[in-house]
């Protein structure tokens, strides 16, 4: 090996190059996975926002309806009280 130091260095460099290429392939797969996860997360967030908005609207409608019922009951009680007088 010492008789051909350039050949040894070239062999080491080739090994390093192959390792870097292998790691780059692994990183490319990891980046693709992260992009997919980000896309899925964004889609999930949109879905959840839509569902929450729909439920908020339903709750709001229900509260409004119940408030109207309570107001009618109070109005009728007030009318009954007025008629008693």
Secondary structure, DSSP 8 states (H G I E B T S, - for coil): -GGGHHHHHHHHHHHHHHHHHHHHHHHHHHHHHHHHHHHHHHHHHHHHHHHHHHHHHHHHHHHHHHHHHHHHHHHHHHHHHHHH-
